[in-house]
Amino acid sequence: MRRMDAPSRAEAGRALARSGRRTVSIPPWWAAGASLVVVGWGANQFVALLGPYHRLLGITNLGDDLAVAVYALGLIPALIIAAAMFDRLRRRRLAAVALVLTAASSAIMIAAVTVGAAALLVGRVVAGAGTGVALSGLTGWTRELSRPPHEHGSDPHASARRIVVCLSAGFAGGPLVTSLLAEWAPGPLISPYLVQILATALVAPVLLRSHETFVGDSTQPRALRDRGRERQRGSWLAQALVAPWVFAAAMTSIAIVGRFAGEAPLDTGAIAAVTLLVGAAVQPVCRRLLPATGRLVAVVGLVFVGGGLFVASEVVDGGLRGAVCAAVLLGTGYGVCHLAGLQRTTPTGPAGASAVDTAAFYALAYLGLGAPVLIAWLAGSLGYGETLQGAAAAASLTAVSLLAAEAWWRAKTALTS
């Protein structure tokens, strides 16, 4: 065989390196994931501006909580409509609607500086609508792009973890970036929203060139869908128990514990970032917990939620260090309960069924947005300490109820099998 001289070997090595670089590609789900980050950013950036809104627009604490809760008025209808339309619309179109709505909400929030506090409520409703479309459309698209033929070799729960990580990154990054801009950039009630609109504009072209998975109306046989529903029927009682605690934990940490930390944007932004980044960071741990605990992983999450609420009741008088401890516990509970809910929503079933199940889960989960309003209302007569201790007891009771529900369902399944 003819030997290759040194220059030829070097040239062959460079050619191999170039060909290797050409084979490296971005995972197909990244565009949908980036869109979830941007929408999550737009949904949560408001919470880092509570202090400036108090000082500059005279918004009260109850007004803050109302603005947080009214977000659900846009979210839940959009969530249901997008899930119903999932089998009829191209994924890029659903994603584009979500991005347009999140950018529009930022523009409306900018207008609130001159129009008044009513624009805040409108902006929050529009932000909720954008999130609702994303939670049905973009999460379903992420599931599809995490399966063959788009991706091979990932475990069945990989898409659920990716959704939680992307949403949590957006939910956490929004308040963090917003608090930094509100602290040091000009126009604290304007510049954060402009940056979010810019980020949305940067993601949009990437999204338009991403993989389209829509193939027309669902061709899955009805019997296959019904079997998927039957497999999940036993989990819906547990789902109804766990889901509201997902965002009850997160928003209580952000809106209530963040208030204990201080009025400065950096304080509230830091609590929001810690809560949601911890929720994303615990996903590798959840991956190891799932084989050992199975569907009872939600009980672990509820234990952390109860612990976080109890710690929060002890730091009512203020202090950033105690507030951070409560945020870590509540963030862990948020992340574990979030994944526990998503891994029940037929991760290997038909795409349309997954979209409906995911929408139902998030519709229940976002009921937890009312938790800060309820806590603030009860605290007016009971005090924050006693109210948060009662909430901790409720989380513990839910964990016990979940154990009982799982035991009942397993006994019923054993008798009928």
Secondary structure, DSSP 8 states (H G I E B T S, - for coil): -----HHHHHHHHHHHHHHHHHH----TTHHHHHHHHHHHHHHHGGGGGHHHHHHHH---HHHHHHHHHHHHHHHHHHHHHHHHHTTTS-HHHHHHHHHHHHHHHHHHHHHHHHH-HHHHHHHHHHHHHHHHHIIIIIHHHHHHHTSTTT--S--TTHHHHHHHHHHHHHHHHHHHHHHHHHHHSS-TTTHHHHHHHHHHHHHHHHHHTS-----SS--S-HHHHHHHHHHHHTTHHHHHHHHHHHHHHHHIIIIIIHHHH-SSHHHHHHHHHHHHHHHHHTHHHHHHHHHHHGGGHHHHHHHHHHHHHHHHHT-TT--HHHHHHHHHHHHHHHHHHHHHHHTTS-TTS-HHHHHHHHHHHHHHHGGGGGHHHHHHHHHHHH-HHHHHHHHHHHHHHHHHHHHHHHHHHHHHHHHH-
